[in-house]
Amino acid sequence: MKHQARLNSNTISHAIQMIETLTWVARNEMITYKNSLEQVNTYFIELIKVPSIKSIQMVDANSGEVLLDANKKDEGEMITDEFIL
């Protein structure tokens, strides 16, 4: 049990680090290229190829709209889950 808890903790830590890095990269791309999501979309496409990543979205925290999603059919959908927002 201790080993599984440690593995889970490491997995969560790794995911948080990856999310923080992606957030800074996406922010920089959007500032540099005046809200262009093209390069961010490329990052999403590459990240979704990682077996442990099931979904990745960029959501407008104010409106809840999915601005960018590795699964294109979900773009434009609205997120209402307060935890996610």
Biopython code that builds the backbone (N, CA, C, O; Angstrom):
import numpy as np
from Bio.PDB.StructureBuilder import StructureBuilder

atoms = [
    (1, "MET", "N", (0.807, -1.199, 0.000)),
    (1, "MET", "CA", (0.000, 0.000, 0.000)),
    (1, "MET", "C", (0.853, 1.268, 0.000)),
    (1, "MET", "O", (0.536, 2.230, -0.699)),
    (2, "LYS", "N", (1.939, 1.271, 0.785)),
    (2, "LYS", "CA", (2.792, 2.453, 0.859)),
    (2, "LYS", "C", (3.387, 2.778, -0.502)),
    (2, "LYS", "O", (3.503, 3.941, -0.888)),
    (3, "HIS", "N", (3.763, 1.722, -1.224)),
    (3, "HIS", "CA", (4.366, 1.941, -2.542)),
    (3, "HIS", "C", (3.358, 2.532, -3.518)),
    (3, "HIS", "O", (3.700, 3.413, -4.307)),
    (4, "GLN", "N", (2.128, 2.057, -3.470)),
    (4, "GLN", "CA", (1.085, 2.576, -4.351)),
    (4, "GLN", "C", (0.776, 4.034, -4.019)),
    (4, "GLN", "O", (0.592, 4.854, -4.918)),
    (5, "ALA", "N", (0.721, 4.351, -2.739)),
    (5, "ALA", "CA", (0.472, 5.737, -2.321)),
    (5, "ALA", "C", (1.601, 6.637, -2.795)),
    (5, "ALA", "O", (1.358, 7.758, -3.242)),
    (6, "ARG", "N", (2.827, 6.157, -2.700)),
    (6, "ARG", "CA", (3.983, 6.939, -3.151)),
    (6, "ARG", "C", (3.942, 7.138, -4.664)),
    (6, "ARG", "O", (4.219, 8.229, -5.162)),
    (7, "LEU", "N", (3.592, 6.071, -5.392)),
    (7, "LEU", "CA", (3.471, 6.153, -6.843)),
    (7, "LEU", "C", (2.379, 7.146, -7.239)),
    (7, "LEU", "O", (2.576, 7.955, -8.145)),
    (8, "ASN", "N", (1.243, 7.088, -6.571)),
    (8, "ASN", "CA", (0.152, 8.021, -6.845)),
    (8, "ASN", "C", (0.582, 9.457, -6.570)),
    (8, "ASN", "O", (0.266, 10.361, -7.343)),
    (9, "SER", "N", (1.299, 9.664, -5.476)),
    (9, "SER", "CA", (1.785, 10.994, -5.127)),
    (9, "SER", "C", (2.746, 11.523, -6.188)),
    (9, "SER", "O", (2.669, 12.689, -6.573)),
    (10, "ASN", "N", (3.646, 10.670, -6.657)),
    (10, "ASN", "CA", (4.592, 11.070, -7.706)),
    (10, "ASN", "C", (3.870, 11.390, -9.009)),
    (10, "ASN", "O", (4.231, 12.339, -9.706)),
    (11, "THR", "N", (2.855, 10.605, -9.338)),
    (11, "THR", "CA", (2.085, 10.834, -10.557)),
    (11, "THR", "C", (1.374, 12.178, -10.497)),
    (11, "THR", "O", (1.362, 12.924, -11.477)),
    (12, "ILE", "N", (0.790, 12.482, -9.365)),
    (12, "ILE", "CA", (0.098, 13.762, -9.193)),
    (12, "ILE", "C", (1.096, 14.915, -9.267)),
    (12, "ILE", "O", (0.821, 15.927, -9.912)),
    (13, "SER", "N", (2.234, 14.777, -8.624)),
    (13, "SER", "CA", (3.257, 15.824, -8.664)),
    (13, "SER", "C", (3.732, 16.072, -10.089)),
    (13, "SER", "O", (3.908, 17.218, -10.505)),
    (14, "HIS", "N", (3.937, 14.995, -10.828)),
    (14, "HIS", "CA", (4.370, 15.117, -12.220)),
    (14, "HIS", "C", (3.300, 15.829, -13.060)),
    (14, "HIS", "O", (3.621, 16.690, -13.880)),
    (15, "ALA", "N", (2.045, 15.470, -12.853)),
    (15, "ALA", "CA", (0.952, 16.088, -13.602)),
    (15, "ALA", "C", (0.868, 17.584, -13.293)),
    (15, "ALA", "O", (0.658, 18.390, -14.200)),
    (16, "ILE", "N", (1.027, 17.955, -12.044)),
    (16, "ILE", "CA", (0.982, 19.371, -11.655)),
    (16, "ILE", "C", (2.123, 20.134, -12.312)),
    (16, "ILE", "O", (1.920, 21.240, -12.814)),
    (17, "GLN", "N", (3.317, 19.557, -12.314)),
    (17, "GLN", "CA", (4.456, 20.214, -12.968)),
    (17, "GLN", "C", (4.199, 20.401, -14.458)),
    (17, "GLN", "O", (4.496, 21.458, -15.013)),
    (18, "MET", "N", (3.652, 19.385, -15.101)),
    (18, "MET", "CA", (3.382, 19.469, -16.528)),
    (18, "MET", "C", (2.313, 20.542, -16.818)),
    (18, "MET", "O", (2.441, 21.310, -17.772)),
    (19, "ILE", "N", (1.285, 20.583, -16.005)),
    (19, "ILE", "CA", (0.220, 21.567, -16.195)),
    (19, "ILE", "C", (0.757, 22.983, -16.004)),
    (19, "ILE", "O", (0.431, 23.882, -16.778)),
    (20, "GLU", "N", (1.572, 23.180, -14.979)),
    (20, "GLU", "CA", (2.150, 24.509, -14.746)),
    (20, "GLU", "C", (3.014, 24.944, -15.921)),
    (20, "GLU", "O", (2.944, 26.092, -16.359)),
    (21, "THR", "N", (3.827, 24.023, -16.429)),
    (21, "THR", "CA", (4.678, 24.340, -17.577)),
    (21, "THR", "C", (3.838, 24.654, -18.801)),
    (21, "THR", "O", (4.098, 25.639, -19.493)),
    (22, "LEU", "N", (2.844, 23.841, -19.076)),
    (22, "LEU", "CA", (1.977, 24.075, -20.235)),
    (22, "LEU", "C", (1.248, 25.415, -20.112)),
    (22, "LEU", "O", (1.072, 26.125, -21.102)),
    (23, "THR", "N", (0.834, 25.749, -18.908)),
    (23, "THR", "CA", (0.142, 27.023, -18.688)),
    (23, "THR", "C", (1.037, 28.200, -19.053)),
    (23, "THR", "O", (0.597, 29.129, -19.730)),
    (24, "TRP", "N", (2.288, 28.167, -18.610)),
    (24, "TRP", "CA", (3.220, 29.259, -18.918)),
    (24, "TRP", "C", (3.537, 29.317, -20.412)),
    (24, "TRP", "O", (3.623, 30.402, -20.988)),
    (25, "VAL", "N", (3.709, 28.165, -21.032)),
    (25, "VAL", "CA", (3.999, 28.132, -22.471)),
    (25, "VAL", "C", (2.805, 28.669, -23.261)),
    (25, "VAL", "O", (2.979, 29.471, -24.179)),
    (26, "ALA", "N", (1.603, 28.235, -22.912)),
    (26, "ALA", "CA", (0.397, 28.699, -23.603)),
    (26, "ALA", "C", (0.223, 30.203, -23.428)),
    (26, "ALA", "O", (-0.101, 30.914, -24.380)),
    (27, "ARG", "N", (0.437, 30.675, -22.218)),
    (27, "ARG", "CA", (0.335, 32.121, -21.953)),
    (27, "ARG", "C", (1.323, 32.897, -22.816)),
    (27, "ARG", "O", (0.968, 33.907, -23.424)),
    (28, "ASN", "N", (2.558, 32.419, -22.866)),
    (28, "ASN", "CA", (3.582, 33.086, -23.664)),
    (28, "ASN", "C", (3.218, 33.083, -25.148)),
    (28, "ASN", "O", (3.367, 34.103, -25.821)),
    (29, "GLU", "N", (2.751, 31.966, -25.657)),
    (29, "GLU", "CA", (2.362, 31.879, -27.066)),
    (29, "GLU", "C", (1.233, 32.862, -27.381)),
    (29, "GLU", "O", (1.249, 33.526, -28.418)),
    (30, "MET", "N", (0.267, 32.948, -26.486)),
    (30, "MET", "CA", (-0.887, 33.821, -26.731)),
    (30, "MET", "C", (-0.487, 35.291, -26.659)),
    (30, "MET", "O", (-1.009, 36.109, -27.416)),
    (31, "ILE", "N", (0.431, 35.636, -25.757)),
    (31, "ILE", "CA", (0.899, 37.024, -25.667)),
    (31, "ILE", "C", (1.743, 37.368, -26.882)),
    (31, "ILE", "O", (1.552, 38.410, -27.508)),
    (32, "THR", "N", (2.674, 36.491, -27.209)),
    (32, "THR", "CA", (3.606, 36.738, -28.309)),
    (32, "THR", "C", (2.885, 36.825, -29.657)),
    (32, "THR", "O", (3.217, 37.667, -30.491)),
    (33, "TYR", "N", (1.913, 35.962, -29.860)),
    (33, "TYR", "CA", (1.247, 35.894, -31.161)),
    (33, "TYR", "C", (-0.190, 36.393, -31.118)),
    (33, "TYR", "O", (-1.034, 35.951, -31.897)),
    (34, "LYS", "N", (-0.462, 37.319, -30.199)),
    (34, "LYS", "CA", (-1.760, 37.995, -30.105)),
    (34, "LYS", "C", (-2.946, 37.025, -30.101)),
    (34, "LYS", "O", (-3.775, 37.017, -31.012)),
    (35, "ASN", "N", (-2.995, 36.222, -29.061)),
    (35, "ASN", "CA", (-4.077, 35.273, -28.805)),
    (35, "ASN", "C", (-4.171, 34.140, -29.821)),
    (35, "ASN", "O", (-5.222, 33.511, -29.947)),
    (36, "SER", "N", (-3.103, 33.873, -30.538)),
    (36, "SER", "CA", (-3.097, 32.744, -31.465)),
    (36, "SER", "C", (-3.023, 31.439, -30.677)),
    (36, "SER", "O", (-2.186, 31.280, -29.789)),
    (37, "LEU", "N", (-3.898, 30.524, -31.012)),
    (37, "LEU", "CA", (-3.914, 29.233, -30.343)),
    (37, "LEU", "C", (-3.276, 28.144, -31.204)),
    (37, "LEU", "O", (-3.291, 26.973, -30.823)),
    (38, "GLU", "N", (-2.718, 28.510, -32.355)),
    (38, "GLU", "CA", (-2.169, 27.506, -33.271)),
    (38, "GLU", "C", (-1.052, 26.687, -32.624)),
    (38, "GLU", "O", (-1.087, 25.457, -32.675)),
    (39, "GLN", "N", (-0.076, 27.338, -32.024)),
    (39, "GLN", "CA", (1.026, 26.602, -31.417)),
    (39, "GLN", "C", (0.565, 25.845, -30.183)),
    (39, "GLN", "O", (1.023, 24.731, -29.931)),
    (40, "VAL", "N", (-0.333, 26.437, -29.415)),
    (40, "VAL", "CA", (-0.873, 25.754, -28.241)),
    (40, "VAL", "C", (-1.601, 24.490, -28.684)),
    (40, "VAL", "O", (-1.492, 23.450, -28.034)),
    (41, "ASN", "N", (-2.335, 24.574, -29.778)),
    (41, "ASN", "CA", (-3.015, 23.407, -30.328)),
    (41, "ASN", "C", (-2.003, 22.309, -30.668)),
    (41, "ASN", "O", (-2.269, 21.131, -30.432)),
    (42, "THR", "N", (-0.859, 22.683, -31.215)),
    (42, "THR", "CA", (0.187, 21.714, -31.533)),
    (42, "THR", "C", (0.663, 21.017, -30.259)),
    (42, "THR", "O", (0.873, 19.804, -30.263)),
    (43, "TYR", "N", (0.836, 21.767, -29.170)),
    (43, "TYR", "CA", (1.229, 21.169, -27.894)),
    (43, "TYR", "C", (0.163, 20.183, -27.408)),
    (43, "TYR", "O", (0.482, 19.090, -26.940)),
    (44, "PHE", "N", (-1.094, 20.580, -27.524)),
    (44, "PHE", "CA", (-2.187, 19.707, -27.103)),
    (44, "PHE", "C", (-2.165, 18.401, -27.889)),
    (44, "PHE", "O", (-2.318, 17.326, -27.309)),
    (45, "ILE", "N", (-1.979, 18.486, -29.187)),
    (45, "ILE", "CA", (-1.962, 17.298, -30.040)),
    (45, "ILE", "C", (-0.840, 16.352, -29.629)),
    (45, "ILE", "O", (-1.027, 15.136, -29.596)),
    (46, "GLU", "N", (0.318, 16.910, -29.317)),
    (46, "GLU", "CA", (1.441, 16.070, -28.891)),
    (46, "GLU", "C", (1.191, 15.470, -27.504)),
    (46, "GLU", "O", (1.495, 14.301, -27.270)),
    (47, "LEU", "N", (0.644, 16.261, -26.593)),
    (47, "LEU", "CA", (0.410, 15.767, -25.238)),
    (47, "LEU", "C", (-0.642, 14.673, -25.185)),
    (47, "LEU", "O", (-0.535, 13.757, -24.369)),
    (48, "ILE", "N", (-1.647, 14.747, -26.030)),
    (48, "ILE", "CA", (-2.712, 13.748, -25.994)),
    (48, "ILE", "C", (-2.202, 12.385, -26.461)),
    (48, "ILE", "O", (-2.867, 11.371, -26.252)),
    (49, "LYS", "N", (-1.046, 12.356, -27.081)),
    (49, "LYS", "CA", (-0.432, 11.089, -27.498)),
    (49, "LYS", "C", (0.180, 10.333, -26.316)),
    (49, "LYS", "O", (0.454, 9.137, -26.417)),
    (50, "VAL", "N", (0.393, 11.026, -25.207)),
    (50, "VAL", "CA", (0.931, 10.384, -24.008)),
    (50, "VAL", "C", (-0.156, 9.469, -23.434)),
    (50, "VAL", "O", (-1.261, 9.935, -23.156)),
    (51, "PRO", "N", (0.136, 8.183, -23.252)),
    (51, "PRO", "CA", (-0.899, 7.236, -22.825)),
    (51, "PRO", "C", (-1.640, 7.610, -21.545)),
    (51, "PRO", "O", (-2.822, 7.293, -21.410)),
    (52, "SER", "N", (-0.981, 8.270, -20.615)),
    (52, "SER", "CA", (-1.640, 8.607, -19.351)),
    (52, "SER", "C", (-2.526, 9.852, -19.442)),
    (52, "SER", "O", (-3.250, 10.161, -18.496)),
    (53, "ILE", "N", (-2.479, 10.565, -20.563)),
    (53, "ILE", "CA", (-3.302, 11.768, -20.727)),
    (53, "ILE", "C", (-4.537, 11.406, -21.538)),
    (53, "ILE", "O", (-4.439, 10.979, -22.688)),
    (54, "LYS", "N", (-5.682, 11.579, -20.930)),
    (54, "LYS", "CA", (-6.949, 11.210, -21.573)),
    (54, "LYS", "C", (-7.645, 12.397, -22.225)),
    (54, "LYS", "O", (-8.374, 12.238, -23.204)),
    (55, "SER", "N", (-7.413, 13.597, -21.672)),
    (55, "SER", "CA", (-8.099, 14.785, -22.169)),
    (55, "SER", "C", (-7.277, 16.006, -21.817)),
    (55, "SER", "O", (-6.592, 16.038, -20.795)),
    (56, "ILE", "N", (-7.352, 17.009, -22.673)),
    (56, "ILE", "CA", (-6.695, 18.285, -22.381)),
    (56, "ILE", "C", (-7.514, 19.393, -23.023)),
    (56, "ILE", "O", (-7.853, 19.328, -24.205)),
    (57, "GLN", "N", (-7.828, 20.414, -22.226)),
    (57, "GLN", "CA", (-8.669, 21.511, -22.683)),
    (57, "GLN", "C", (-8.132, 22.833, -22.176)),
    (57, "GLN", "O", (-7.490, 22.900, -21.129)),
    (58, "MET", "N", (-8.405, 23.887, -22.936)),
    (58, "MET", "CA", (-8.211, 25.247, -22.454)),
    (58, "MET", "C", (-9.613, 25.831, -22.304)),
    (58, "MET", "O", (-10.380, 25.905, -23.264)),
    (59, "VAL", "N", (-9.927, 26.244, -21.077)),
    (59, "VAL", "CA", (-11.270, 26.716, -20.767)),
    (59, "VAL", "C", (-11.203, 28.164, -20.288)),
    (59, "VAL", "O", (-10.365, 28.511, -19.456)),
    (60, "ASP", "N", (-12.082, 28.996, -20.812)),
    (60, "ASP", "CA", (-12.202, 30.375, -20.336)),
    (60, "ASP", "C", (-12.831, 30.312, -18.945)),
    (60, "ASP", "O", (-13.992, 29.928, -18.799)),
    (61, "ALA", "N", (-12.065, 30.690, -17.934)),
    (61, "ALA", "CA", (-12.536, 30.589, -16.553)),
    (61, "ALA", "C", (-13.736, 31.488, -16.274)),
    (61, "ALA", "O", (-14.524, 31.197, -15.375)),
    (62, "ASN", "N", (-13.886, 32.565, -17.021)),
    (62, "ASN", "CA", (-15.012, 33.483, -16.792)),
    (62, "ASN", "C", (-16.305, 32.963, -17.394)),
    (62, "ASN", "O", (-17.356, 32.999, -16.754)),
    (63, "SER", "N", (-16.225, 32.479, -18.630)),
    (63, "SER", "CA", (-17.450, 32.049, -19.313)),
    (63, "SER", "C", (-17.683, 30.548, -19.229)),
    (63, "SER", "O", (-18.816, 30.088, -19.370)),
    (64, "GLY", "N", (-16.614, 29.772, -18.998)),
    (64, "GLY", "CA", (-16.742, 28.316, -18.979)),
    (64, "GLY", "C", (-16.660, 27.690, -20.363)),
    (64, "GLY", "O", (-16.825, 26.478, -20.505)),
    (65, "GLU", "N", (-16.408, 28.502, -21.382)),
    (65, "GLU", "CA", (-16.345, 27.983, -22.753)),
    (65, "GLU", "C", (-15.023, 27.256, -23.000)),
    (65, "GLU", "O", (-13.955, 27.733, -22.615)),
    (66, "VAL", "N", (-15.115, 26.095, -23.648)),
    (66, "VAL", "CA", (-13.915, 25.357, -24.040)),
    (66, "VAL", "C", (-13.359, 26.045, -25.282)),
    (66, "VAL", "O", (-13.953, 25.991, -26.359)),
    (67, "LEU", "N", (-12.202, 26.697, -25.109)),
    (67, "LEU", "CA", (-11.584, 27.440, -26.206)),
    (67, "LEU", "C", (-10.759, 26.534, -27.114)),
    (67, "LEU", "O", (-10.695, 26.741, -28.326)),
    (68, "LEU", "N", (-10.134, 25.538, -26.518)),
    (68, "LEU", "CA", (-9.259, 24.642, -27.264)),
    (68, "LEU", "C", (-9.335, 23.277, -26.605)),
    (68, "LEU", "O", (-9.312, 23.166, -25.379)),
    (69, "ASP", "N", (-9.424, 22.250, -27.420)),
    (69, "ASP", "CA", (-9.525, 20.897, -26.905)),
    (69, "ASP", "C", (-8.817, 19.964, -27.867)),
    (69, "ASP", "O", (-8.912, 20.130, -29.083)),
    (70, "ALA", "N", (-8.112, 18.987, -27.332)),
    (70, "ALA", "CA", (-7.478, 17.995, -28.197)),
    (70, "ALA", "C", (-8.545, 17.251, -28.991)),
    (70, "ALA", "O", (-8.279, 16.771, -30.094)),
    (71, "ASN", "N", (-9.741, 17.155, -28.439)),
    (71, "ASN", "CA", (-10.886, 16.563, -29.132)),
    (71, "ASN", "C", (-11.719, 17.727, -29.678)),
    (71, "ASN", "O", (-12.507, 18.327, -28.947)),
    (72, "LYS", "N", (-11.547, 18.035, -30.933)),
    (72, "LYS", "CA", (-12.127, 19.249, -31.545)),
    (72, "LYS", "C", (-13.637, 19.356, -31.404)),
    (72, "LYS", "O", (-14.173, 20.464, -31.391)),
    (73, "LYS", "N", (-14.334, 18.231, -31.300)),
    (73, "LYS", "CA", (-15.805, 18.310, -31.203)),
    (73, "LYS", "C", (-16.273, 18.952, -29.895)),
    (73, "LYS", "O", (-17.425, 19.372, -29.789)),
    (74, "ASP", "N", (-15.382, 19.028, -28.898)),
    (74, "ASP", "CA", (-15.756, 19.626, -27.619)),
    (74, "ASP", "C", (-15.491, 21.131, -27.553)),
    (74, "ASP", "O", (-15.903, 21.787, -26.596)),
    (75, "GLU", "N", (-14.814, 21.678, -28.548)),
    (75, "GLU", "CA", (-14.564, 23.118, -28.557)),
    (75, "GLU", "C", (-15.889, 23.861, -28.688)),
    (75, "GLU", "O", (-16.757, 23.481, -29.474)),
    (76, "GLY", "N", (-16.025, 24.919, -27.908)),
    (76, "GLY", "CA", (-17.254, 25.701, -27.906)),
    (76, "GLY", "C", (-18.259, 25.225, -26.870)),
    (76, "GLY", "O", (-19.222, 25.931, -26.570)),
    (77, "GLU", "N", (-18.047, 24.037, -26.322)),
    (77, "GLU", "CA", (-18.933, 23.536, -25.268)),
    (77, "GLU", "C", (-18.751, 24.383, -24.017)),
    (77, "GLU", "O", (-17.758, 25.097, -23.881)),
    (78, "MET", "N", (-19.692, 24.302, -23.123)),
    (78, "MET", "CA", (-19.628, 25.055, -21.876)),
    (78, "MET", "C", (-19.359, 24.115, -20.707)),
    (78, "MET", "O", (-19.985, 23.061, -20.590)),
    (79, "ILE", "N", (-18.430, 24.501, -19.849)),
    (79, "ILE", "CA", (-18.111, 23.746, -18.635)),
    (79, "ILE", "C", (-18.829, 24.445, -17.478)),
    (79, "ILE", "O", (-18.701, 25.657, -17.298)),
    (80, "THR", "N", (-19.573, 23.679, -16.707)),
    (80, "THR", "CA", (-20.303, 24.266, -15.584)),
    (80, "THR", "C", (-19.803, 23.744, -14.248)),
    (80, "THR", "O", (-20.222, 24.237, -13.201)),
    (81, "ASP", "N", (-18.919, 22.758, -14.262)),
    (81, "ASP", "CA", (-18.394, 22.180, -13.031)),
    (81, "ASP", "C", (-17.483, 23.197, -12.341)),
    (81, "ASP", "O", (-16.428, 23.555, -12.865)),
    (82, "GLU", "N", (-17.896, 23.651, -11.177)),
    (82, "GLU", "CA", (-17.143, 24.666, -10.427)),
    (82, "GLU", "C", (-15.724, 24.203, -10.094)),
    (82, "GLU", "O", (-14.796, 25.011, -10.067)),
    (83, "PHE", "N", (-15.556, 22.900, -9.840)),
    (83, "PHE", "CA", (-14.224, 22.370, -9.514)),
    (83, "PHE", "C", (-13.273, 22.573, -10.679)),
    (83, "PHE", "O", (-12.128, 22.978, -10.478)),
    (84, "ILE", "N", (-13.722, 22.303, -11.879)),
    (84, "ILE", "CA", (-12.878, 22.473, -13.064)),
    (84, "ILE", "C", (-12.579, 23.946, -13.294)),
    (84, "ILE", "O", (-11.442, 24.310, -13.596)),
    (85, "LEU", "N", (-13.585, 24.788, -13.156)),
    (85, "LEU", "CA", (-13.381, 26.222, -13.386)),
    (85, "LEU", "C", (-12.554, 26.831, -12.288)),
    (85, "LEU", "O", (-12.280, 28.031, -12.314)),
]
sb = StructureBuilder()
sb.init_structure("model")
sb.init_model(0)
sb.init_chain("A")
sb.init_seg("    ")
for serial, (resi, resn, name, xyz) in enumerate(atoms, 1):
    if name == "N":
        sb.init_residue(resn, " ", resi, " ")
    sb.init_atom(name, np.array(xyz, "f"), 0.0, 1.0, " ", f" {name:<3s}", serial, name[0])
structure = sb.get_structure()
